[in-house]
């Protein structure tokens, strides 16, 4: 009897231990995939960073739901919107064992990070870097981006201003001297000078951490030939420039690229009405897929940031995640997944150099609504390579 009791007890214990061990093994059997994320947590694009984080984390959640045999983890580092901190962040990603990295946002940061990541054989997919130089696959290997090069935004900007009635010899270009600001400014200038000339004030640069624009504004106001300015800027400096121009009594037309685009600009102005009539261009989403677009809209007030770049952040992480579930080299898999990819930001197909054609640019104007910022930003036109400026 005693022997039988002990046998029953022993079998029961074996059953319990086996059941517990099975749970542990099931979790251990999951393949952990670490995805790097270069985000401008500091620097001139810091206001947009929380929105990018939100988009990346939503993608991680969706990947874990879609692939139950995998455990996807996001490893986020600060790119600082600059090559030096981005390079240090990239080394952290290498040491953390990421399969690939989403980012960076700023062009200079992508350049700095690429040198570190590519040396380690780690691909990266930028969700917002647009400098034309990044199209050079030899200089920036294993680099992909979901947004088009500013080689396209230059002609879009020139056509946007011509459509708005800006005349020959009446435009000044004000730009940051970093990789993004200079690259876009050069592209706009080249496109504009095909049919016109700049005003006497010409093209003027400033450091991206500049906070006093009184002298710059005074130079525009003093030049009677300048009736329009184009800002190749980020969000904080754009707000300061617009305010300086208005305080100086200048009443010309103001245009900008994608850097300050979106309702977040209102958060940086002391008076929403100062941006009345300001017009910007931003990468246009074509046909969108899945429900992430709707999720963003439902959380837009809390998430903030430029919607297009939240969508592209999500897509960058999703492409990396899907590529990581395939056998073979991760870079080859990214090319495969990134060909005909149906993303939240539209159809994506990487070219041999990692670029995409994009779907053109939205042309959006601020009305300075003081009650509801979302109603004070309207994208009523768009631009494509084939058709130029069209009504939406």
C-alpha positions as CSV (number, residue, x, y, z in Angstrom):
1,X,0.0,0.0,0.0
2,X,2.8,2.4,1.0
3,X,4.6,1.6,-2.2
4,X,1.5,2.3,-4.3
5,X,0.9,5.6,-2.5
6,X,4.5,6.7,-3.2
7,X,4.2,5.7,-6.8
8,X,1.0,7.7,-7.3
9,X,2.7,10.7,-5.6
10,X,5.8,10.4,-7.8
11,X,3.7,10.2,-10.9
12,X,1.7,13.3,-9.9
13,X,4.9,15.2,-9.2
14,X,6.3,14.2,-12.6
15,X,3.1,15.4,-14.3
16,X,3.3,18.8,-12.6
17,X,7.0,19.3,-13.4
18,X,6.4,18.2,-17.0
19,X,3.6,20.6,-17.4
20,X,5.7,23.5,-16.0
21,X,8.6,22.5,-18.1
22,X,6.4,22.5,-21.2
23,X,5.4,26.1,-20.5
24,X,9.0,27.2,-20.1
25,X,10.0,25.3,-23.3
26,X,7.2,26.9,-25.2
27,X,8.4,30.4,-24.3
28,X,12.0,29.4,-24.9
29,X,11.1,28.1,-28.4
30,X,10.2,31.6,-29.5
31,X,12.8,33.3,-31.6
32,X,13.7,36.8,-30.3
33,X,14.1,39.5,-32.9
34,X,15.6,42.8,-31.9
35,X,14.8,45.7,-34.2
36,X,16.8,48.9,-33.8
37,X,15.1,52.3,-33.8
38,X,17.0,55.6,-34.3
39,X,14.8,58.4,-33.0
40,X,15.5,62.1,-32.5
41,X,14.8,62.1,-28.8
42,X,16.9,65.3,-28.6
43,X,17.7,68.0,-31.1
44,X,15.5,70.1,-33.4
45,X,13.1,67.3,-34.2
46,X,12.5,66.3,-30.5
47,X,8.9,67.4,-30.7
48,X,8.1,64.8,-33.3
49,X,10.0,61.9,-31.5
50,X,7.0,60.7,-29.3
51,X,4.9,60.2,-32.4
52,X,7.6,58.2,-34.1
53,X,8.0,56.1,-31.0
54,X,4.2,55.4,-30.9
55,X,4.3,54.3,-34.6
56,X,7.2,52.0,-34.0
57,X,5.7,50.4,-30.9
58,X,2.4,49.8,-32.7
59,X,4.3,47.9,-35.4
60,X,6.1,45.8,-32.8
61,X,2.7,44.9,-31.2
62,X,1.3,44.0,-34.6
63,X,4.3,41.8,-35.5
64,X,4.0,39.9,-32.2
65,X,0.4,39.3,-32.9
66,X,1.0,38.2,-36.5
67,X,4.0,35.9,-35.7
68,X,3.3,34.0,-32.4
69,X,6.5,32.0,-32.8
70,X,8.6,35.2,-32.5
71,X,9.2,37.7,-29.8
72,X,9.9,41.1,-31.4
73,X,11.7,43.7,-29.3
74,X,12.3,47.4,-30.1
75,X,15.7,48.8,-29.1
76,X,15.3,52.6,-29.2
77,X,18.3,55.0,-29.2
78,X,18.7,58.7,-29.6
79,X,19.9,59.9,-33.0
80,X,20.1,63.5,-31.8
81,X,19.2,64.6,-35.4
82,X,23.0,64.6,-36.0
83,X,25.6,62.2,-37.3
84,X,27.8,62.1,-34.1
85,X,25.1,61.0,-31.6
86,X,23.5,58.9,-34.2
87,X,26.8,57.1,-34.8
88,X,27.1,56.4,-31.0
89,X,23.4,55.2,-31.0
90,X,24.1,52.9,-33.9
91,X,27.0,51.3,-32.1
92,X,24.6,50.6,-29.2
93,X,22.3,48.9,-31.6
94,X,25.2,46.8,-33.0
95,X,26.2,45.8,-29.5
96,X,22.5,44.9,-28.7
97,X,22.3,42.5,-31.6
98,X,19.6,44.1,-33.7
99,X,18.9,42.4,-37.1
100,X,18.3,45.8,-38.7
101,X,17.4,49.4,-37.8
102,X,14.5,51.7,-38.5
103,X,15.8,55.3,-38.9
104,X,17.1,57.7,-38.7
105,X,14.7,60.7,-39.2
106,X,17.3,63.4,-39.9
107,X,19.5,63.0,-43.0
108,X,22.7,63.8,-41.2
109,X,21.8,61.2,-38.5
110,X,21.2,58.6,-41.1
111,X,24.6,59.3,-42.7
112,X,26.4,59.0,-39.4
113,X,24.5,55.8,-38.3
114,X,25.0,54.2,-41.7
115,X,28.8,54.2,-41.4
116,X,28.6,52.2,-38.2
117,X,25.7,49.9,-39.1
118,X,26.9,49.0,-42.6
119,X,30.3,48.2,-41.3
120,X,28.6,45.6,-39.1
121,X,26.5,44.3,-42.0
122,X,23.3,45.7,-40.5
123,X,20.7,47.3,-42.9
124,X,18.7,50.3,-42.0
125,X,15.4,51.7,-43.3
126,X,14.9,55.5,-42.8
127,X,11.4,56.7,-42.3
128,X,12.2,60.4,-42.9
129,X,15.7,61.1,-44.3
130,X,15.5,62.9,-47.7
131,X,18.9,64.2,-48.5
132,X,19.7,63.5,-52.2
133,X,23.2,62.3,-51.3
134,X,21.7,59.2,-49.6
135,X,20.8,57.9,-53.0
136,X,24.5,56.9,-53.5
137,X,24.5,53.2,-52.7
138,X,28.3,53.0,-52.7
139,X,28.6,55.8,-50.2
140,X,25.7,54.5,-48.1
141,X,25.5,50.7,-48.4
142,X,22.6,48.7,-46.9
143,X,20.6,51.9,-46.7
144,X,16.9,52.1,-47.6
145,X,14.3,54.8,-47.2
146,X,10.5,54.9,-47.4
147,X,10.3,58.6,-48.4
148,X,11.5,60.0,-51.7
149,X,14.7,62.0,-52.1
150,X,14.6,65.8,-52.0
151,X,15.8,65.7,-55.5
152,X,12.0,65.4,-56.1
153,X,10.8,67.8,-53.4
154,X,12.8,70.6,-55.0
155,X,10.7,70.6,-58.3
156,X,7.6,70.1,-56.2
157,X,8.4,73.1,-54.1
158,X,9.2,75.2,-57.2
159,X,5.9,74.3,-58.8
160,X,4.0,74.9,-55.6
161,X,5.3,78.5,-55.5
162,X,4.7,79.1,-59.1
163,X,1.1,77.9,-58.7
164,X,0.7,80.3,-55.8
165,X,1.7,83.2,-58.0
166,X,5.3,83.8,-56.9
167,X,7.0,85.8,-59.6
168,X,10.5,85.8,-61.2
169,X,13.3,87.4,-59.1
170,X,11.0,87.6,-56.0
171,X,12.0,84.5,-54.0
172,X,14.5,84.2,-51.1
173,X,15.5,80.8,-49.7
174,X,16.4,80.5,-46.0
175,X,17.9,77.2,-44.9
176,X,19.6,75.3,-42.1
177,X,23.2,74.4,-43.0
178,X,22.8,70.8,-42.0
179,X,22.5,67.9,-44.4
180,X,18.7,68.1,-44.7
181,X,18.4,71.9,-44.9
182,X,21.2,72.4,-47.4
183,X,20.2,69.4,-49.6
184,X,16.6,70.6,-49.9
185,X,17.5,74.2,-50.4
186,X,19.9,73.3,-53.3
187,X,17.2,71.2,-54.9
188,X,14.6,74.0,-54.7
189,X,17.1,76.6,-56.0
190,X,18.1,74.4,-58.9
191,X,14.4,73.8,-59.8
192,X,13.4,77.4,-59.3
193,X,16.2,78.8,-61.5
194,X,15.2,76.7,-64.5
195,X,12.4,79.3,-65.0
196,X,13.3,82.2,-62.7
197,X,15.8,83.9,-60.4
198,X,16.1,84.5,-56.7
199,X,15.6,88.0,-55.3
200,X,18.6,90.1,-54.3
201,X,18.7,88.6,-50.8
202,X,19.3,85.2,-52.5
203,X,19.9,82.1,-50.4
204,X,20.9,82.4,-46.8
205,X,22.0,79.7,-44.4
206,X,21.9,79.4,-40.6
207,X,22.8,76.7,-38.0
208,X,20.0,74.4,-37.0
209,X,20.3,75.5,-33.3
210,X,19.8,79.2,-34.1
211,X,17.2,80.9,-32.0
212,X,17.6,84.6,-33.0
213,X,16.4,85.4,-36.5
214,X,16.0,89.2,-36.2
215,X,18.9,89.9,-38.5
216,X,17.7,87.4,-41.1
217,X,14.2,88.8,-41.1
218,X,15.6,92.3,-41.4
219,X,17.6,91.4,-44.5
220,X,14.4,90.1,-46.1
221,X,12.3,93.2,-45.1
222,X,15.0,95.5,-46.4
223,X,15.0,93.9,-49.8
224,X,12.0,95.2,-51.7
225,X,12.5,92.6,-54.5
226,X,11.7,89.8,-52.0
227,X,8.0,89.1,-51.9
228,X,8.3,85.4,-50.9
229,X,10.5,83.1,-48.9
230,X,11.0,79.4,-48.9
231,X,12.1,77.8,-45.5
232,X,14.2,74.7,-45.7
233,X,13.8,74.2,-41.9
234,X,12.6,72.1,-39.1
235,X,9.6,72.9,-37.0
236,X,11.1,75.1,-34.2
237,X,13.2,77.3,-36.4
238,X,10.4,77.7,-38.9
239,X,8.1,79.1,-36.2
240,X,10.8,81.5,-35.0
241,X,11.6,82.7,-38.5
242,X,7.9,83.3,-39.3
243,X,7.5,85.2,-36.0
244,X,10.6,87.3,-36.7
245,X,9.4,88.2,-40.2
246,X,5.9,89.2,-38.9
247,X,7.4,91.3,-36.1
248,X,9.6,93.1,-38.6
249,X,6.4,94.0,-40.6
250,X,7.1,91.8,-43.6
251,X,3.9,90.6,-45.3
252,X,5.1,88.4,-48.1
253,X,4.3,84.8,-48.9
254,X,5.9,82.0,-46.9
255,X,6.5,78.5,-48.1
256,X,8.4,75.5,-46.7
257,X,9.2,71.8,-47.2
258,X,8.2,68.9,-45.1
259,X,10.4,69.8,-42.1
260,X,7.8,72.0,-40.3
261,X,4.7,70.5,-42.0
262,X,1.8,69.5,-39.9
263,X,-0.4,70.9,-37.1
264,X,2.5,70.6,-34.7
265,X,3.8,73.9,-36.0
266,X,1.0,75.6,-34.0
267,X,2.5,74.3,-30.8
268,X,5.7,76.3,-31.6
269,X,4.1,79.7,-32.4
270,X,2.9,82.1,-29.7
271,X,0.1,83.2,-32.0
272,X,-1.5,80.8,-34.4
273,X,-2.5,83.6,-36.8
274,X,1.2,84.3,-37.7
275,X,1.2,81.3,-40.0
276,X,-2.0,82.3,-41.9
277,X,-1.4,81.5,-45.6
278,X,1.9,79.7,-45.1
279,X,2.1,76.8,-47.5
280,X,4.2,73.6,-47.2
281,X,4.9,70.4,-49.1
282,X,5.0,66.9,-47.5
283,X,5.4,63.4,-48.9
284,X,2.0,62.2,-50.0
285,X,0.6,58.8,-49.0
286,X,-0.8,56.9,-52.0
287,X,-3.3,54.1,-51.5
288,X,-3.0,53.0,-47.9
289,X,-3.4,49.5,-46.5
290,X,-4.4,48.0,-43.2
291,X,-6.0,49.8,-40.2
292,X,-3.0,51.7,-38.9
293,X,-4.0,54.9,-40.8
294,X,-7.3,54.8,-38.9
295,X,-5.5,54.1,-35.6
296,X,-3.4,57.2,-36.1
297,X,-6.4,59.3,-36.9
298,X,-8.2,58.1,-33.7
299,X,-5.1,59.0,-31.7
300,X,-3.9,62.0,-33.7
301,X,-4.4,64.6,-31.0
302,X,-2.3,62.6,-28.5
303,X,0.3,61.3,-30.9
304,X,0.9,64.5,-32.8
305,X,3.9,64.6,-35.2
306,X,3.7,64.7,-39.0
307,X,1.3,61.9,-39.9
308,X,3.2,60.8,-43.0
309,X,6.3,60.1,-40.9
310,X,4.4,58.2,-38.3
311,X,3.0,56.0,-41.0
312,X,6.5,55.5,-42.6
313,X,8.0,54.7,-39.2
314,X,5.4,52.0,-38.8
315,X,6.1,50.6,-42.2
316,X,9.9,50.6,-41.7
317,X,9.5,48.5,-38.6
318,X,7.0,46.2,-40.2
319,X,9.2,45.5,-43.2
320,X,12.2,44.7,-41.0
321,X,10.0,42.4,-38.8
322,X,8.6,40.5,-41.8
323,X,12.0,40.2,-43.3
324,X,13.4,38.7,-40.1
325,X,10.9,35.8,-40.2
326,X,12.3,34.6,-43.5
327,X,15.2,32.3,-44.0
328,X,18.3,33.7,-45.6
329,X,20.3,37.0,-45.3
330,X,18.3,39.9,-43.8
331,X,19.3,42.4,-46.5
332,X,18.1,40.1,-49.2
333,X,14.9,39.6,-47.3
334,X,14.3,43.3,-46.9
335,X,14.6,43.7,-50.7
336,X,12.1,40.9,-51.1
337,X,9.6,42.3,-48.6
338,X,10.2,45.8,-49.8
339,X,9.1,45.1,-53.3
340,X,5.4,45.7,-53.8
341,X,4.9,46.1,-50.0
342,X,1.4,47.3,-49.2
343,X,2.1,49.7,-46.3
344,X,0.2,52.1,-44.1
345,X,2.0,54.9,-46.0
346,X,1.2,53.4,-49.4
347,X,2.8,51.1,-52.0
348,X,6.5,50.6,-51.4
349,X,9.1,49.2,-53.8
350,X,12.8,49.7,-53.1
351,X,15.0,50.5,-56.1
352,X,18.5,49.0,-56.4
353,X,19.9,52.0,-54.5
354,X,17.3,51.7,-51.7
355,X,15.2,54.7,-52.9
356,X,11.5,54.9,-53.6
357,X,9.6,56.9,-56.1
358,X,6.9,57.9,-53.6
359,X,3.4,59.2,-54.5
360,X,4.2,62.8,-54.9
361,X,3.7,65.6,-52.3
362,X,0.7,67.1,-50.6
363,X,0.5,70.9,-50.7
364,X,-1.0,72.1,-47.5
365,X,-1.9,75.6,-46.2
366,X,-2.3,77.0,-42.7
367,X,-5.3,79.1,-41.9
368,X,-4.3,79.9,-38.3
369,X,-7.4,78.5,-36.6
370,X,-7.1,79.5,-33.0
371,X,-9.8,77.1,-31.7
372,X,-8.9,73.8,-33.5
373,X,-5.4,73.4,-35.0
374,X,-6.5,70.4,-37.0
375,X,-9.1,72.6,-38.8
376,X,-6.3,75.2,-39.5
377,X,-4.2,72.9,-41.7
378,X,-5.7,71.9,-45.1
379,X,-4.1,69.9,-47.9
380,X,-6.2,70.9,-50.8
381,X,-3.6,70.3,-53.6
382,X,-0.9,67.8,-54.4
383,X,2.0,67.4,-56.8
384,X,3.3,64.5,-58.9
385,X,6.1,64.1,-61.3
386,X,3.7,63.3,-64.1
387,X,1.1,65.9,-63.6
388,X,2.6,68.8,-61.5
389,X,0.2,70.6,-59.2
390,X,-3.4,69.3,-59.0
391,X,-6.4,69.9,-56.8
392,X,-7.0,67.2,-54.3
